[in-house]
């Protein structure tokens, strides 16, 4: 049977562009939730920590649903799961616009929107990883840039929508835009469909069947949790997620607390998104060149990201915030460009779907705790700086686990190399004796 690997191009670039739009209509929307924060808090007259549970629920469902999304992808196809996710995302925003109560927002913007984001983001990431091998880092970097490009456009656009139609009307329009996720899902052709063109030869049809059939029997691999390096990488995910989702939520309120108003905070978010875009492309390119190991590169950028967030609260004017926000965006982009594809280095491509599902599942712990904990600190200290301090500490802590994973993998490779050399030497000596 002829072995078939990732095509590394061709229809794969259509998949990349579809994933590009999917990232934009899901995670870019989530990153701009901060623009709704103060309006929702004022509308319901609740504390910062209470309002932050809307975003925390969205983030938690985004991660908790990952194993389900991965299992459905293996059972059905990426195309089907993405279309279902698009319907869930749109429904979440459309129903949230009814403005029934704050718990209603937890259910709609939180549970439905979070599940919809998960059911589109996870299969899209899976498709890009399966369509590419040699160019996987840069292909994923390009796809993930959809989050940045759309975030640049969405920041002023959402601000304008809120001014014109209120936050309820803005959510209604955003829900309509997210229906385009279904169209993106329709473009996600399964890899087997691309690799197995219709042929009249019975031999070729039987060959195709032997290729496709085993993939339908693949099940979710919980046994990957026995790998110590994956467990350590999951610990990185938990701490990193606790810090990742705090800055986008509190950057706009922090800028407003310093006296900035109108479109300036939204412009900061757009600048952050542009820096994020540059970081993803540069880091994806560096990872593709393989000048350093992915885990080494990830350790460096996560540590620097934590340091920048610890320094950000010293900003007390617009230009200082803009500089630190740009540095944060750039380093955040560097992390995003490689932290998912690095899972392949730990569990191989065969275990990627299950590994990604487990990674996202446990990362939900950090994503669920981070924003409310930051909100509680802000309420206690009456200072938004506390949120950024917490974020920086969490990210620097997470970098320790990445370094441990890298050390563990390198040690294992060294042992395997020595064993291989010993076996080769024994075979050579046996040949001489004969």
PEKA-V163230 format. One record per pair of residues at least 24 apart in sequence whose C-alpha atoms are under 6 Angstrom apart, sorted by sequence separation. I is the first residue (numbers start at 1). GAP is how many residues later the second one is. D is the distance in whole Angstrom. If there is no record, write none. Layout:
i:I gap:GAP d:D
i:I gap:GAP d:D
//
This chain:
i:88 gap:24 d:6
i:89 gap:24 d:4
i:305 gap:26 d:6
i:89 gap:27 d:4
i:88 gap:28 d:5
i:86 gap:30 d:6
i:301 gap:30 d:6
i:85 gap:31 d:4
i:85 gap:34 d:4
i:85 gap:35 d:5
i:82 gap:37 d:6
i:81 gap:38 d:6
i:82 gap:38 d:4
i:78 gap:45 d:5
i:61 gap:50 d:6
i:69 gap:50 d:5
i:275 gap:51 d:5
i:279 gap:51 d:4
i:283 gap:51 d:5
i:54 gap:52 d:5
i:58 gap:52 d:4
i:62 gap:52 d:4
i:57 gap:53 d:5
i:58 gap:53 d:6
i:61 gap:53 d:5
i:62 gap:53 d:5
i:272 gap:53 d:6
i:276 gap:53 d:4
i:280 gap:53 d:4
i:284 gap:53 d:6
i:61 gap:54 d:5
i:272 gap:54 d:5
i:275 gap:54 d:5
i:276 gap:54 d:4
i:279 gap:54 d:4
i:280 gap:54 d:5
i:62 gap:55 d:6
i:275 gap:55 d:5
i:279 gap:55 d:5
i:54 gap:56 d:6
i:58 gap:56 d:4
i:62 gap:56 d:5
i:272 gap:57 d:5
i:276 gap:57 d:4
i:280 gap:57 d:5
i:97 gap:71 d:4
i:313 gap:72 d:5
i:97 gap:74 d:5
i:97 gap:75 d:5
i:93 gap:78 d:5
i:94 gap:78 d:5
i:309 gap:79 d:6
i:310 gap:79 d:5
i:94 gap:81 d:5
i:93 gap:82 d:5
i:310 gap:82 d:5
i:309 gap:83 d:5
i:90 gap:85 d:4
i:306 gap:86 d:4
i:90 gap:88 d:5
i:90 gap:89 d:6
i:306 gap:89 d:5
i:306 gap:90 d:5
i:26 gap:91 d:5
i:86 gap:93 d:6
i:303 gap:93 d:5
i:86 gap:95 d:5
i:86 gap:96 d:5
i:303 gap:96 d:6
i:302 gap:97 d:6
i:83 gap:99 d:4
i:299 gap:100 d:5
i:83 gap:102 d:5
i:82 gap:103 d:5
i:299 gap:103 d:6
i:19 gap:105 d:5
i:79 gap:106 d:5
i:79 gap:107 d:6
i:79 gap:109 d:5
i:156 gap:110 d:6
i:155 gap:111 d:5
i:295 gap:111 d:6
i:152 gap:118 d:4
i:12 gap:119 d:6
i:28 gap:119 d:5
i:27 gap:120 d:6
i:152 gap:121 d:6
i:24 gap:122 d:5
i:151 gap:122 d:6
i:8 gap:123 d:6
i:20 gap:123 d:4
i:23 gap:123 d:5
i:24 gap:123 d:4
i:28 gap:123 d:5
i:7 gap:124 d:6
i:8 gap:124 d:4
i:19 gap:124 d:5
i:23 gap:124 d:5
i:242 gap:124 d:4
i:6 gap:125 d:5
i:21 gap:125 d:6
i:148 gap:125 d:5
i:234 gap:125 d:6
i:238 gap:125 d:4
i:241 gap:125 d:5
i:242 gap:125 d:5
i:246 gap:125 d:5
i:6 gap:126 d:5
i:20 gap:126 d:4
i:24 gap:126 d:5
i:237 gap:126 d:5
i:241 gap:126 d:5
i:6 gap:127 d:6
i:16 gap:127 d:5
i:239 gap:127 d:6
i:238 gap:128 d:5
i:242 gap:128 d:4
i:148 gap:129 d:5
i:254 gap:130 d:6
i:145 gap:132 d:6
i:221 gap:133 d:6
i:220 gap:134 d:5
i:141 gap:139 d:6
i:141 gap:140 d:6
i:141 gap:143 d:5
i:138 gap:146 d:5
i:137 gap:147 d:5
i:138 gap:147 d:6
i:243 gap:148 d:4
i:71 gap:149 d:6
i:137 gap:151 d:6
i:243 gap:151 d:5
i:243 gap:152 d:6
i:25 gap:153 d:6
i:239 gap:155 d:5
i:240 gap:155 d:5
i:240 gap:158 d:5
i:239 gap:159 d:5
i:236 gap:162 d:5
i:236 gap:165 d:5
i:18 gap:166 d:5
i:232 gap:169 d:6
i:15 gap:173 d:6
i:229 gap:176 d:5
i:141 gap:196 d:5
i:34 gap:215 d:4
i:31 gap:217 d:6
i:70 gap:283 d:6
i:70 gap:287 d:6
i:67 gap:290 d:4
i:66 gap:291 d:5
i:66 gap:294 d:6
i:66 gap:295 d:6
i:63 gap:297 d:5
i:64 gap:297 d:5
i:63 gap:298 d:5
i:64 gap:300 d:6
i:63 gap:301 d:5
i:60 gap:304 d:5
i:60 gap:307 d:6
i:59 gap:308 d:6
i:60 gap:308 d:5
i:56 gap:312 d:5
i:52 gap:320 d:6
i:49 gap:323 d:5
i:49 gap:326 d:4
i:48 gap:327 d:6
i:49 gap:327 d:5
//
